[in-house]
Amino acid sequence: MIATGLSPAALPFLRELGDLKRIRSAAAPGSIAERLFAYGWAALVRGEAADAVMARVVAAAIVAARLGDLDLATLHALGLGEDAVVVLERAFDELTPDLPAHLRTRLRAALALGRPESGATPPFVDALARQPRAGVTCPGRARIMLQPPENHAEHCLMVAVYGVLASAWQDADPVPVFLAGMAHHLHNADMPDSGYSGEMLLGARLDVAIAHARAAALAQLDPPLAAQIERALAPIAGDTTPEARAFHIADVLDRVLEIEQHGRAAQLSMAVVLGDYGLVHDGPVKPFHDRILADAGLA
């Protein structure tokens, strides 16, 4: 049996990162996950080194789990100056005490660079952001629809981020794992997602359809980058390399945690919100706030 290196202790961190699919702000349309996907591809097609793109995107994702869109550029614009990096490092350190030292050091150093800059992206990037995931499907059964649906850009970004974390558990090179995560649904730019049910109905034609659609997406990249992406994708058909195993850990966790969060949200209680999370938090008028809630029957 192949060891995964995973334990339940990692799940709270992974769940928190997964919510980047749902964190938005007035800064730009789309979730943070969707935008980091676009920023990562913009950097890659500009010719930036894949290892640098990986570090900047993953570091930005980690701090955004706590700070949302208070990224380096925004903090500078708000007048924080040199303290902006201090705030990012504080968020990073709060979330990553269990990250292996070598990976932690590599990612933390990228915080001072901020998120990759926006820029021109291949058409498949926007298409994947518009393409929703299938939801829960099973051959012979009706689809279970969970709203709002994630899109393929969000899923790919999170698999890339989780994959970098999982690379430490598998002693894998995080760079090809990151690239495989970013690219593993290129075919869905042209191929609407019908899930497991559709795959079974396509049968032997599935591989033909995926190969055709993936080739169309890869043709939008310069040949050297396309070749680098193909090399990163090649091992994930199996689980024989550390990189493939890190990718599959990331992919299956994101698929399942995305569905799990719908159930967790549905079970949320006011006792948790008011008691554990302190929605009405300490301050000079908290006693009056508490009286308001008590009189209204909300506490």
Secondary structure, DSSP 4 states (H G I P E B T S, - for coil): -------GGGHHHHHHHHGGGT--BTTBSS-HHHHHHHHHHHHHHHT--HHHHHHHHHHHHHHHHHHTT--HHHHHHTT-TTHHHHHHHHHHHHH-TTS-HHHHHHHHGGGGG-SPPP----HHHHHHHHSB---B--TTSPPBP-SSPPBHHHHHHHHHHHHHHHHHHHT--HHHHHHHHHHTTGGGGTS---HHHHHHHHGGGHHHHHHHHHHHHHTTS-HHHHHHHHHHHGGGGSS-SHHHHHHHHHHHHHHHHHHHHHHHHHT--HIIIIIIS-SS-SSTTHHHHHHHHHHHT--
